[in-house]
Amino acid sequence: EVQLVESGGGLVQAGGSLRLSCAASGFTIDDYAIGWFRQAPGKEREGVSCISRSDGSTYYADSVKGRFTISSDNAKNTVYLQMNKLKPEDTAVYYCAARTGGSCHLALRSWGQGTQVTVSS
């Protein structure tokens, strides 16, 4: 069974940091691009970052460039999202999702349950 489990969310003050984890099971992350998404109350879900397996590229939304870093540990079958210099507007439920192949441009196949990130001002 393909499963993604996010963890690491919490409450942090503006300017602080959090590291989110996305632990995969039922498949090997080395074969699939994994992306992070977020959804704030009353807003559409948006893409935050993605790590490609096709060429190792990483992608970031403009709103998080320079503050967030996506990485992976194949031995742990886990993808991380390091979030620094957090802002109140980063408050959202964060989800990880696997694409249907190695490229970040492919369709999504599996989602995690989400982890709440709250940034206080």
SENU-533428 format. One record per residue: x, y, z of N, C-alpha, C in turn; residue number from 0; residue in one letter. Coordinates in steps of 0.1 Angstrom, whole numbers, plus 5000, padded with zeros to 4 digits. Layout:
N
n_px=X | n_py=Y | n_pz=Z | ca_px=X | ca_py=Y | ca_pz=Z | c_px=X | c_py=Y | c_pz=Z | nr=NUM | rest=A
...
This chain:
121
n_px=5008 | n_py=4988 | n_pz=5000 | ca_px=5000 | ca_py=5000 | ca_pz=5000 | c_px=5009 | c_py=5012 | c_pz=5000 | nr=0 | rest=E
n_px=5006 | n_py=5021 | n_pz=4991 | ca_px=5013 | ca_py=5034 | ca_pz=4990 | c_px=5008 | c_py=5043 | c_pz=5001 | nr=1 | rest=V
n_px=5018 | n_py=5049 | n_pz=5009 | ca_px=5014 | ca_py=5058 | ca_pz=5019 | c_px=5024 | c_py=5069 | c_pz=5021 | nr=2 | rest=Q
n_px=5019 | n_py=5081 | n_pz=5024 | ca_px=5028 | ca_py=5092 | ca_pz=5027 | c_px=5023 | c_py=5098 | c_pz=5041 | nr=3 | rest=L
n_px=5033 | n_py=5100 | n_pz=5050 | ca_px=5029 | ca_py=5105 | ca_pz=5063 | c_px=5038 | c_py=5117 | c_pz=5066 | nr=4 | rest=V
n_px=5031 | n_py=5128 | n_pz=5068 | ca_px=5038 | ca_py=5141 | ca_pz=5071 | c_px=5039 | c_py=5142 | c_pz=5086 | nr=5 | rest=E
n_px=5050 | n_py=5149 | n_pz=5091 | ca_px=5052 | ca_py=5152 | ca_pz=5105 | c_px=5061 | c_py=5165 | c_pz=5105 | nr=6 | rest=S
n_px=5061 | n_py=5170 | n_pz=5117 | ca_px=5070 | ca_py=5182 | ca_pz=5120 | c_px=5063 | c_py=5195 | c_pz=5121 | nr=7 | rest=G
n_px=5051 | n_py=5195 | n_pz=5118 | ca_px=5043 | ca_py=5208 | ca_pz=5119 | c_px=5042 | c_py=5213 | c_pz=5134 | nr=8 | rest=G
n_px=5038 | n_py=5225 | n_pz=5136 | ca_px=5036 | ca_py=5230 | ca_pz=5149 | c_px=5034 | c_py=5245 | c_pz=5149 | nr=9 | rest=G
n_px=5035 | n_py=5251 | n_pz=5161 | ca_px=5034 | ca_py=5265 | ca_pz=5163 | c_px=5048 | c_py=5271 | c_pz=5164 | nr=10 | rest=L
n_px=5050 | n_py=5282 | n_pz=5157 | ca_px=5063 | ca_py=5288 | ca_pz=5158 | c_px=5061 | c_py=5303 | c_pz=5156 | nr=11 | rest=V
n_px=5070 | n_py=5311 | n_pz=5162 | ca_px=5069 | ca_py=5326 | ca_pz=5160 | c_px=5075 | c_py=5330 | c_pz=5147 | nr=12 | rest=Q
n_px=5071 | n_py=5341 | n_pz=5142 | ca_px=5076 | ca_py=5346 | ca_pz=5129 | c_px=5091 | c_py=5347 | c_pz=5130 | nr=13 | rest=A
n_px=5098 | n_py=5344 | n_pz=5119 | ca_px=5112 | ca_py=5343 | ca_pz=5119 | c_px=5118 | c_py=5330 | c_pz=5123 | nr=14 | rest=G
n_px=5110 | n_py=5321 | n_pz=5129 | ca_px=5115 | ca_py=5308 | ca_pz=5133 | c_px=5116 | c_py=5298 | c_pz=5122 | nr=15 | rest=G
n_px=5119 | n_py=5286 | n_pz=5126 | ca_px=5121 | ca_py=5275 | ca_pz=5116 | c_px=5114 | c_py=5263 | c_pz=5120 | nr=16 | rest=S
n_px=5110 | n_py=5255 | n_pz=5110 | ca_px=5105 | ca_py=5241 | ca_pz=5112 | c_px=5110 | c_py=5232 | c_pz=5101 | nr=17 | rest=L
n_px=5111 | n_py=5220 | n_pz=5104 | ca_px=5114 | ca_py=5210 | ca_pz=5093 | c_px=5103 | c_py=5200 | c_pz=5093 | nr=18 | rest=R
n_px=5097 | n_py=5199 | n_pz=5081 | ca_px=5087 | ca_py=5189 | ca_pz=5079 | c_px=5093 | c_py=5177 | c_pz=5072 | nr=19 | rest=L
n_px=5087 | n_py=5165 | n_pz=5076 | ca_px=5091 | ca_py=5153 | ca_pz=5071 | c_px=5080 | c_py=5146 | c_pz=5063 | nr=20 | rest=S
n_px=5083 | n_py=5139 | n_pz=5053 | ca_px=5073 | ca_py=5131 | ca_pz=5045 | c_px=5078 | c_py=5117 | c_pz=5044 | nr=21 | rest=C
n_px=5074 | n_py=5108 | n_pz=5052 | ca_px=5079 | ca_py=5094 | ca_pz=5052 | c_px=5070 | c_py=5086 | c_pz=5042 | nr=22 | rest=A
n_px=5076 | n_py=5080 | n_pz=5033 | ca_px=5069 | ca_py=5072 | ca_pz=5023 | c_px=5071 | c_py=5057 | c_pz=5026 | nr=23 | rest=A
n_px=5060 | n_py=5050 | n_pz=5022 | ca_px=5060 | ca_py=5035 | ca_pz=5023 | c_px=5052 | c_py=5029 | c_pz=5012 | nr=24 | rest=S
n_px=5056 | n_py=5017 | n_pz=5008 | ca_px=5049 | ca_py=5011 | ca_pz=4997 | c_px=5055 | c_py=5014 | c_pz=4983 | nr=25 | rest=G
n_px=5065 | n_py=5023 | n_pz=4983 | ca_px=5072 | ca_py=5027 | ca_pz=4971 | c_px=5085 | c_py=5033 | c_pz=4974 | nr=26 | rest=F
n_px=5094 | n_py=5034 | n_pz=4965 | ca_px=5107 | ca_py=5040 | ca_pz=4967 | c_px=5107 | c_py=5055 | c_pz=4962 | nr=27 | rest=T
n_px=5110 | n_py=5064 | n_pz=4971 | ca_px=5110 | ca_py=5078 | ca_pz=4966 | c_px=5120 | c_py=5081 | c_pz=4956 | nr=28 | rest=I
n_px=5130 | n_py=5073 | n_pz=4954 | ca_px=5140 | ca_py=5075 | ca_pz=4944 | c_px=5135 | c_py=5074 | c_pz=4930 | nr=29 | rest=D
n_px=5123 | n_py=5068 | n_pz=4929 | ca_px=5117 | ca_py=5067 | ca_pz=4915 | c_px=5106 | c_py=5077 | c_pz=4912 | nr=30 | rest=D
n_px=5102 | n_py=5085 | n_pz=4922 | ca_px=5091 | ca_py=5094 | ca_pz=4920 | c_px=5094 | c_py=5108 | c_pz=4925 | nr=31 | rest=Y
n_px=5090 | n_py=5118 | n_pz=4918 | ca_px=5091 | ca_py=5132 | ca_pz=4922 | c_px=5081 | c_py=5133 | c_pz=4934 | nr=32 | rest=A
n_px=5086 | n_py=5141 | n_pz=4944 | ca_px=5077 | ca_py=5143 | ca_pz=4956 | c_px=5076 | c_py=5158 | c_pz=4957 | nr=33 | rest=I
n_px=5064 | n_py=5163 | n_pz=4959 | ca_px=5061 | ca_py=5177 | ca_pz=4961 | c_px=5055 | c_py=5180 | c_pz=4974 | nr=34 | rest=G
n_px=5057 | n_py=5193 | n_pz=4979 | ca_px=5050 | ca_py=5198 | ca_pz=4990 | c_px=5040 | c_py=5208 | c_pz=4986 | nr=35 | rest=W
n_px=5028 | n_py=5208 | n_pz=4992 | ca_px=5018 | ca_py=5217 | ca_pz=4989 | c_px=5012 | c_py=5222 | c_pz=5003 | nr=36 | rest=F
n_px=5005 | n_py=5233 | n_pz=5002 | ca_px=4999 | ca_py=5239 | ca_pz=5014 | c_px=4985 | c_py=5244 | c_pz=5011 | nr=37 | rest=R
n_px=4977 | n_py=5245 | n_pz=5021 | ca_px=4964 | ca_py=5251 | ca_pz=5020 | c_px=4960 | c_py=5258 | c_pz=5032 | nr=38 | rest=Q
n_px=4959 | n_py=5271 | n_pz=5031 | ca_px=4955 | ca_py=5280 | ca_pz=5042 | c_px=4940 | c_py=5281 | c_pz=5042 | nr=39 | rest=A
n_px=4934 | n_py=5284 | n_pz=5053 | ca_px=4919 | ca_py=5285 | ca_pz=5055 | c_px=4913 | c_py=5294 | c_pz=5044 | nr=40 | rest=P
n_px=4903 | n_py=5290 | n_pz=5037 | ca_px=4897 | ca_py=5298 | ca_pz=5027 | c_px=4904 | c_py=5300 | c_pz=5014 | nr=41 | rest=G
n_px=4916 | n_py=5293 | n_pz=5013 | ca_px=4924 | ca_py=5295 | ca_pz=5001 | c_px=4925 | c_py=5282 | c_pz=4993 | nr=42 | rest=K
n_px=4929 | n_py=5283 | n_pz=4981 | ca_px=4931 | ca_py=5271 | ca_pz=4973 | c_px=4945 | c_py=5264 | c_pz=4977 | nr=43 | rest=E
n_px=4945 | n_py=5251 | n_pz=4975 | ca_px=4958 | ca_py=5244 | ca_pz=4977 | c_px=4968 | c_py=5249 | c_pz=4967 | nr=44 | rest=R
n_px=4980 | n_py=5252 | n_pz=4972 | ca_px=4991 | ca_py=5257 | ca_pz=4963 | c_px=5004 | c_py=5248 | c_pz=4964 | nr=45 | rest=E
n_px=5011 | n_py=5248 | n_pz=4953 | ca_px=5023 | ca_py=5241 | ca_pz=4953 | c_px=5034 | c_py=5249 | c_pz=4960 | nr=46 | rest=G
n_px=5042 | n_py=5243 | n_pz=4968 | ca_px=5053 | ca_py=5250 | ca_pz=4975 | c_px=5067 | c_py=5246 | c_pz=4970 | nr=47 | rest=V
n_px=5069 | n_py=5233 | n_pz=4968 | ca_px=5082 | ca_py=5229 | ca_pz=4963 | c_px=5081 | c_py=5215 | c_pz=4958 | nr=48 | rest=S
n_px=5091 | n_py=5211 | n_pz=4950 | ca_px=5091 | ca_py=5197 | ca_pz=4944 | c_px=5105 | c_py=5193 | c_pz=4942 | nr=49 | rest=C
n_px=5108 | n_py=5181 | n_pz=4943 | ca_px=5121 | ca_py=5175 | ca_pz=4940 | c_px=5120 | c_py=5165 | c_pz=4930 | nr=50 | rest=I
n_px=5127 | n_py=5167 | n_pz=4919 | ca_px=5126 | ca_py=5158 | ca_pz=4907 | c_px=5135 | c_py=5146 | c_pz=4908 | nr=51 | rest=S
n_px=5131 | n_py=5135 | n_pz=4903 | ca_px=5140 | ca_py=5123 | ca_pz=4902 | c_px=5146 | c_py=5121 | c_pz=4888 | nr=52 | rest=R
n_px=5140 | n_py=5129 | n_pz=4879 | ca_px=5145 | ca_py=5128 | ca_pz=4865 | c_px=5158 | c_py=5134 | c_pz=4864 | nr=53 | rest=S
n_px=5160 | n_py=5146 | n_pz=4870 | ca_px=5173 | ca_py=5152 | ca_pz=4868 | c_px=5178 | c_py=5159 | c_pz=4881 | nr=54 | rest=D
n_px=5171 | n_py=5156 | n_pz=4892 | ca_px=5176 | ca_py=5161 | ca_pz=4905 | c_px=5172 | c_py=5176 | c_pz=4908 | nr=55 | rest=G
n_px=5164 | n_py=5182 | n_pz=4899 | ca_px=5161 | ca_py=5196 | ca_pz=4900 | c_px=5151 | c_py=5197 | c_pz=4912 | nr=56 | rest=S
n_px=5152 | n_py=5209 | n_pz=4917 | ca_px=5142 | ca_py=5213 | ca_pz=4928 | c_px=5135 | c_py=5226 | c_pz=4923 | nr=57 | rest=T
n_px=5123 | n_py=5227 | n_pz=4928 | ca_px=5114 | ca_py=5238 | ca_pz=4924 | c_px=5108 | c_py=5244 | c_pz=4936 | nr=58 | rest=Y
n_px=5106 | n_py=5257 | n_pz=4936 | ca_px=5100 | ca_py=5264 | ca_pz=4947 | c_px=5090 | c_py=5275 | c_pz=4942 | nr=59 | rest=Y
n_px=5080 | n_py=5277 | n_pz=4950 | ca_px=5071 | ca_py=5288 | ca_pz=4947 | c_px=5078 | c_py=5301 | c_pz=4950 | nr=60 | rest=A
n_px=5075 | n_py=5311 | n_pz=4943 | ca_px=5082 | ca_py=5324 | ca_pz=4945 | c_px=5081 | c_py=5329 | c_pz=4960 | nr=61 | rest=D
n_px=5070 | n_py=5326 | n_pz=4966 | ca_px=5068 | ca_py=5331 | ca_pz=4979 | c_px=5077 | c_py=5324 | c_pz=4990 | nr=62 | rest=S
n_px=5083 | n_py=5313 | n_pz=4986 | ca_px=5092 | ca_py=5306 | ca_pz=4996 | c_px=5106 | c_py=5305 | c_pz=4992 | nr=63 | rest=V
n_px=5109 | n_py=5310 | n_pz=4980 | ca_px=5123 | ca_py=5309 | ca_pz=4975 | c_px=5133 | c_py=5316 | c_pz=4984 | nr=64 | rest=K
n_px=5144 | n_py=5310 | n_pz=4987 | ca_px=5154 | ca_py=5316 | ca_pz=4996 | c_px=5151 | c_py=5313 | c_pz=5011 | nr=65 | rest=G
n_px=5139 | n_py=5308 | n_pz=5014 | ca_px=5136 | ca_py=5305 | ca_pz=5028 | c_px=5133 | c_py=5290 | c_pz=5030 | nr=66 | rest=R
n_px=5128 | n_py=5283 | n_pz=5020 | ca_px=5125 | ca_py=5269 | ca_pz=5022 | c_px=5135 | c_py=5261 | c_pz=5013 | nr=67 | rest=F
n_px=5138 | n_py=5249 | n_pz=5018 | ca_px=5147 | ca_py=5239 | ca_pz=5011 | c_px=5141 | c_py=5225 | c_pz=5012 | nr=68 | rest=T
n_px=5140 | n_py=5219 | n_pz=5000 | ca_px=5135 | ca_py=5205 | ca_pz=4999 | c_px=5147 | c_py=5196 | c_pz=4998 | nr=69 | rest=I
n_px=5146 | n_py=5185 | n_pz=5004 | ca_px=5157 | ca_py=5175 | ca_pz=5003 | c_px=5152 | c_py=5161 | c_pz=5006 | nr=70 | rest=S
n_px=5160 | n_py=5151 | n_pz=5004 | ca_px=5155 | ca_py=5138 | ca_pz=5006 | c_px=5166 | c_py=5129 | c_pz=5011 | nr=71 | rest=S
n_px=5162 | n_py=5118 | n_pz=5018 | ca_px=5171 | ca_py=5108 | ca_pz=5024 | c_px=5166 | c_py=5095 | c_pz=5018 | nr=72 | rest=D
n_px=5172 | n_py=5090 | n_pz=5008 | ca_px=5167 | ca_py=5077 | ca_pz=5002 | c_px=5168 | c_py=5065 | c_pz=5012 | nr=73 | rest=N
n_px=5178 | n_py=5065 | n_pz=5021 | ca_px=5179 | ca_py=5055 | ca_pz=5030 | c_px=5167 | c_py=5054 | c_pz=5040 | nr=74 | rest=A
n_px=5162 | n_py=5066 | n_pz=5043 | ca_px=5150 | ca_py=5067 | ca_pz=5051 | c_px=5137 | c_py=5068 | c_pz=5044 | nr=75 | rest=K
n_px=5138 | n_py=5068 | n_pz=5030 | ca_px=5127 | ca_py=5069 | ca_pz=5022 | c_px=5118 | c_py=5081 | c_pz=5026 | nr=76 | rest=N
n_px=5125 | n_py=5092 | n_pz=5028 | ca_px=5118 | ca_py=5104 | ca_pz=5034 | c_px=5122 | c_py=5116 | c_pz=5027 | nr=77 | rest=T
n_px=5113 | n_py=5125 | n_pz=5025 | ca_px=5115 | ca_py=5138 | ca_pz=5019 | c_px=5113 | c_py=5149 | c_pz=5030 | nr=78 | rest=V
n_px=5121 | n_py=5159 | n_pz=5030 | ca_px=5120 | ca_py=5170 | ca_pz=5040 | c_px=5118 | c_py=5183 | c_pz=5034 | nr=79 | rest=Y
n_px=5112 | n_py=5192 | n_pz=5042 | ca_px=5110 | ca_py=5206 | ca_pz=5038 | c_px=5115 | c_py=5214 | c_pz=5050 | nr=80 | rest=L
n_px=5127 | n_py=5220 | n_pz=5048 | ca_px=5132 | ca_py=5229 | ca_pz=5058 | c_px=5127 | c_py=5243 | c_pz=5056 | nr=81 | rest=Q
n_px=5120 | n_py=5248 | n_pz=5066 | ca_px=5114 | ca_py=5261 | ca_pz=5064 | c_px=5120 | c_py=5271 | c_pz=5074 | nr=82 | rest=M
n_px=5127 | n_py=5281 | n_pz=5069 | ca_px=5133 | ca_py=5291 | ca_pz=5077 | c_px=5126 | c_py=5305 | c_pz=5075 | nr=83 | rest=N
n_px=5129 | n_py=5314 | n_pz=5084 | ca_px=5124 | ca_py=5328 | ca_pz=5083 | c_px=5109 | c_py=5327 | c_pz=5080 | nr=84 | rest=K
n_px=5102 | n_py=5319 | n_pz=5088 | ca_px=5088 | ca_py=5317 | ca_pz=5086 | c_px=5080 | c_py=5330 | c_pz=5089 | nr=85 | rest=L
n_px=5069 | n_py=5332 | n_pz=5081 | ca_px=5061 | ca_py=5344 | ca_pz=5081 | c_px=5046 | c_py=5339 | c_pz=5085 | nr=86 | rest=K
n_px=5038 | n_py=5348 | n_pz=5091 | ca_px=5025 | ca_py=5344 | ca_pz=5094 | c_px=5017 | c_py=5339 | c_pz=5081 | nr=87 | rest=P
n_px=5020 | n_py=5344 | n_pz=5070 | ca_px=5013 | ca_py=5340 | ca_pz=5058 | c_px=5017 | c_py=5326 | c_pz=5053 | nr=88 | rest=E
n_px=5027 | n_py=5320 | n_pz=5060 | ca_px=5031 | ca_py=5306 | ca_pz=5057 | c_px=5021 | c_py=5296 | c_pz=5065 | nr=89 | rest=D
n_px=5013 | n_py=5302 | n_pz=5074 | ca_px=5004 | ca_py=5294 | ca_pz=5081 | c_px=4994 | c_py=5286 | c_pz=5072 | nr=90 | rest=T
n_px=4994 | n_py=5273 | n_pz=5073 | ca_px=4986 | ca_py=5264 | ca_pz=5064 | c_px=4987 | c_py=5250 | c_pz=5069 | nr=91 | rest=A
n_px=4979 | n_py=5241 | n_pz=5063 | ca_px=4982 | ca_py=5227 | ca_pz=5064 | c_px=4991 | c_py=5223 | c_pz=5052 | nr=92 | rest=V
n_px=5002 | n_py=5217 | n_pz=5055 | ca_px=5012 | ca_py=5213 | ca_pz=5045 | c_px=5010 | c_py=5198 | c_pz=5042 | nr=93 | rest=Y
n_px=5010 | n_py=5195 | n_pz=5029 | ca_px=5008 | ca_py=5181 | ca_pz=5024 | c_px=5020 | c_py=5178 | c_pz=5016 | nr=94 | rest=Y
n_px=5024 | n_py=5165 | n_pz=5016 | ca_px=5033 | ca_py=5160 | ca_pz=5006 | c_px=5025 | c_py=5151 | c_pz=4996 | nr=95 | rest=C
n_px=5030 | n_py=5150 | n_pz=4984 | ca_px=5024 | ca_py=5142 | ca_pz=4974 | c_px=5034 | c_py=5136 | c_pz=4964 | nr=96 | rest=A
n_px=5031 | n_py=5124 | n_pz=4959 | ca_px=5040 | ca_py=5118 | ca_pz=4950 | c_px=5035 | c_py=5119 | c_pz=4936 | nr=97 | rest=A
n_px=5043 | n_py=5122 | n_pz=4926 | ca_px=5039 | ca_py=5122 | ca_pz=4912 | c_px=5039 | c_py=5108 | c_pz=4907 | nr=98 | rest=R
n_px=5035 | n_py=5107 | n_pz=4894 | ca_px=5034 | ca_py=5093 | ca_pz=4889 | c_px=5047 | c_py=5089 | c_pz=4882 | nr=99 | rest=T
n_px=5057 | n_py=5097 | n_pz=4883 | ca_px=5070 | ca_py=5093 | ca_pz=4878 | c_px=5081 | c_py=5103 | c_pz=4884 | nr=100 | rest=G
n_px=5092 | n_py=5103 | n_pz=4877 | ca_px=5103 | ca_py=5111 | ca_pz=4882 | c_px=5102 | c_py=5126 | c_pz=4880 | nr=101 | rest=G
n_px=5094 | n_py=5131 | n_pz=4872 | ca_px=5093 | ca_py=5145 | ca_pz=4869 | c_px=5082 | c_py=5152 | c_pz=4878 | nr=102 | rest=S
n_px=5086 | n_py=5165 | n_pz=4881 | ca_px=5076 | ca_py=5173 | ca_pz=4889 | c_px=5065 | c_py=5178 | c_pz=4881 | nr=103 | rest=C
n_px=5065 | n_py=5175 | n_pz=4868 | ca_px=5054 | ca_py=5180 | ca_pz=4859 | c_px=5044 | c_py=5169 | c_pz=4856 | nr=104 | rest=H
n_px=5045 | n_py=5157 | n_pz=4862 | ca_px=5036 | ca_py=5146 | ca_pz=4860 | c_px=5024 | c_py=5148 | c_pz=4870 | nr=105 | rest=L
n_px=5014 | n_py=5139 | n_pz=4867 | ca_px=5002 | ca_py=5140 | ca_pz=4876 | c_px=5005 | c_py=5135 | c_pz=4890 | nr=106 | rest=A
n_px=4997 | n_py=5139 | n_pz=4899 | ca_px=4998 | ca_py=5134 | ca_pz=4913 | c_px=4992 | c_py=5121 | c_pz=4915 | nr=107 | rest=L
n_px=4998 | n_py=5113 | n_pz=4923 | ca_px=4992 | ca_py=5099 | ca_pz=4925 | c_px=4988 | c_py=5096 | c_pz=4939 | nr=108 | rest=R
n_px=4995 | n_py=5102 | n_pz=4949 | ca_px=4992 | ca_py=5099 | ca_pz=4963 | c_px=4995 | c_py=5111 | c_pz=4972 | nr=109 | rest=S
n_px=4986 | n_py=5112 | n_pz=4982 | ca_px=4987 | ca_py=5124 | ca_pz=4991 | c_px=4989 | c_py=5119 | c_pz=5006 | nr=110 | rest=W
n_px=4996 | n_py=5127 | n_pz=5014 | ca_px=4996 | ca_py=5125 | ca_pz=5028 | c_px=4984 | c_py=5131 | c_pz=5034 | nr=111 | rest=G
n_px=4983 | n_py=5130 | n_pz=5047 | ca_px=4971 | ca_py=5135 | ca_pz=5055 | c_px=4973 | c_py=5150 | c_pz=5059 | nr=112 | rest=Q
n_px=4985 | n_py=5155 | n_pz=5058 | ca_px=4988 | ca_py=5169 | ca_pz=5061 | c_px=4993 | c_py=5171 | c_pz=5075 | nr=113 | rest=G
n_px=5000 | n_py=5182 | n_pz=5077 | ca_px=5005 | ca_py=5186 | ca_pz=5090 | c_px=5003 | c_py=5201 | c_pz=5091 | nr=114 | rest=T
n_px=4998 | n_py=5206 | n_pz=5103 | ca_px=4995 | ca_py=5220 | ca_pz=5105 | c_px=5007 | c_py=5228 | c_pz=5108 | nr=115 | rest=Q
n_px=5009 | n_py=5239 | n_pz=5101 | ca_px=5020 | ca_py=5248 | ca_pz=5105 | c_px=5013 | c_py=5261 | c_pz=5108 | nr=116 | rest=V
n_px=5016 | n_py=5267 | n_pz=5120 | ca_px=5010 | ca_py=5279 | ca_pz=5124 | c_px=5021 | c_py=5289 | c_pz=5128 | nr=117 | rest=T
n_px=5022 | n_py=5300 | n_pz=5122 | ca_px=5032 | ca_py=5310 | ca_pz=5124 | c_px=5026 | c_py=5322 | c_pz=5131 | nr=118 | rest=V
n_px=5030 | n_py=5325 | n_pz=5143 | ca_px=5024 | ca_py=5337 | ca_pz=5150 | c_px=5032 | c_py=5349 | c_pz=5148 | nr=119 | rest=S
n_px=5026 | n_py=5360 | n_pz=5148 | ca_px=5033 | ca_py=5373 | ca_pz=5145 | c_px=5038 | c_py=5379 | c_pz=5158 | nr=120 | rest=S
